[in-house]
């Protein structure tokens, strides 16, 4: 039997090595060219996403700070700077109302007597919610002799619950309020720009300090910090105090960075300083 041989035509042969190298080279050139057109729009999209994320984080932190600061006891805001770190401290108001200043038409009326170191008085208007450890503040001016931090116009409340009559002890109040206003407060709050670690921190639940805690170390010794924001590129808190019947202004600058994206926001908060 004769062997059978199958001829292979030139047209059905595979690629040569040279042809493969040429194809790979051409594909590489085309891919590099396409990457140049795709890279910039892709990077722009990533940067836009990063800026949106940073803006949202900054706005959330500023709104939280502004909400708390607006609720500050009149003349209780104080700020300080320690190197690159900024500090703001204030006493939040838990409840407020008006006290009975004089006997009215009823013999059962119980006005506040400013000559007594402990007294009970009527609340005019809605009942006031008092928790254990709360204090009564009247006519806080933020100066020596009438300062919530030194305790001259802050005295402990003796009863808790929803009350229409308040009882206090611990000393006389230095001055009566011209509008017969009182405030119920608990403990201070501090916001800190910790630029060493690029963090925005909040401290709360610590005892009143006559002198403002003006370092992260001092605040860490009093309570535990809550992280409000990270990756700060800049942070500054300024306060311009007003006078009675006027508002103070807290100005907050927050800057964040992520990759090449940077965002800086400024927010001003009005603080009512009429006690």
Secondary structure as UniProt FT lines:
FT   HELIX           10..12
FT   HELIX           17..70
FT   TURN            74..75
FT   STRAND          78..82
FT   TURN            83..84
FT   STRAND          85..99
FT   TURN            107..108
FT   TURN            114..115
FT   STRAND          119..124
FT   STRAND          128..130
FT   TURN            132..133
FT   STRAND          135..137
FT   TURN            144..145
FT   TURN            148..153
FT   STRAND          154..157
FT   STRAND          161..163
FT   STRAND          165..169
FT   TURN            178..179
FT   STRAND          181..194
FT   TURN            195..198
FT   STRAND          199..206
FT   HELIX           216..220
FT   TURN            221..222
FT   STRAND          226..229
FT   STRAND          232..240
FT   TURN            244..245
FT   STRAND          247..258
FT   TURN            259..260
FT   STRAND          261..272
//
